[in-house]
Amino acid sequence: MSGSSRRKRVRTRNSRVLLFLLAILVIVLVIVLINNNKNKGEDEENKVEEISDKTAPELVLKEEKAIVAIGEDYKAKATAKDDIDGDITDKIKVSTLDTSKEGEFDVVISVEDKAGNKTEKTQKVIVREQLDNGLPVLMYHFFYDNSKYFKEDNNWLDINDFDEQLKYMTENNFYFPTWDEVSDYIDGKIKLPSKSVVLTVDDGDASFFDLAVPVMQKYKVPATSFVITSWYGWRYNPELEYVVWESHSHDMHESGANGKGRMVNWTYDQIVKDLKTSSETLGGANVFCYPFGHYNNNAIKALEDSNYILAFTVEGGRVNKNADKFKLPRVRVSDGNSMSYFKKSID
Ligand SMILES: [Zn+2]
């Protein structure tokens, strides 16, 4: 046997061993990889289980009793939040309600999250005849209690009378439409139920916040505060329940040269600037109350161009369908008027 053929045989054996070892290595690698993937899959399964949604959404009804006019669709005033899905208010469902006849009904309001957890609540709904004699928008100013605040003229209302008025409205299920609903009512887009009323309080002074707001909260009755923002804008507090913040101008509650309000003396640009400041101070006001009730075409154009949708004068009367949205009348509430006078003014 020659030396070269022996070397050749040795080399062949070595490469067979090497191949064998390589094959084993590949097999081990494959097993490790498969096992790894299996574990990963199991881990992922566990994870999915951990974050799976088992909590039903939170459903909040905004009204104790809902009130709707005959023939109108009932729209639930409710919100829904889920711990996993977030805000799911748009998923709220309402059981069918026949609004063709008067009465008191229960509807079921429900909401379901993506995982199928469901929350249900019952809402009382009063279906009532339509408002057909105009909407009273009440005008208040100041309040007195004969301890901290005292009557100066008939624009000052005894806080006990205010309490009695709100008690009456609550016990008789009066409906308090939003400004958007008032606007839609004027446009003929919706019908309001009878016994609808809106409360407005001019100027936004301390007696309103100290005396009237606690009464509104006690009876859960909303009222709009028309604030003169350069005087009382610092009181703006969006957290204050039942107060709707709207504008009585920023700094136009002063007389001009002719004794008339600044709003009918100032230029268009001055008015627009004032309205913008007032609206910004109040987090986006778009309903207005003319200082002293003074207005002209210039003032109206400035309001329209500044995205205000409604404006109130101090003229007496109710708001009717097709009313001029920038010359709206109100019903004045004066001190010393009897309760039966008050009832007549809102019924
Ligand atoms: Zn005023």
Boltz pocket constraint, residues with backbone or C-beta under 6 A from the ligand:
constraints:
  - pocket:
      binder: B
      contacts: [[A, 202], [A, 203], [A, 248], [A, 253], [A, 290], [A, 291], [A, 292]]
      max_distance: 6.0
